[in-house]
Amino acid sequence: MKIALTTSIDVESLKQELQTAFPHYKIKNAFLNKKTLRITNEMDQVVVGQHKDDMICVGNLNMLDLRIFIPFVLGISLFFITGLVFLIVMMQVRKKSFKAMEAEIGVYLKEKYNF
């Protein structure tokens, strides 16, 4: 989901606002990108970041969750296609959940930053 912005956003203040609005989610900065936030809930995640004049809010599978990461690595090490099939199946199974999480956070961000 893309949200048009008129001004730049301070990531730390956005992080604090999201933590107060969604206390049941874990909110962290992305691994190598300090301008991007990862909002996780078990095996689901939403990545929120700013790109040019848009705020991007994308839901996906949380690959850093050990319940996904370990079987994926084992599947890759045993057989490359098995790991990909596992990943595709898990993405389809959890798609409804992470899309709902994406919509929930997207609506909040749209109300907050879409003047």
Buried (B, 14 or more C-beta within 10 A) or exposed (E): BEBEBEEEBEBEEBBEBBEEBBEEBEBEBBEEEEEBBBBBBEBBBBBBBBEEEEBBBBBBBBEEBEEBEEBBEEBBEEEEEBBEEBBEEBEEEBBEBBBEBBBBBBEBBBEBBEE
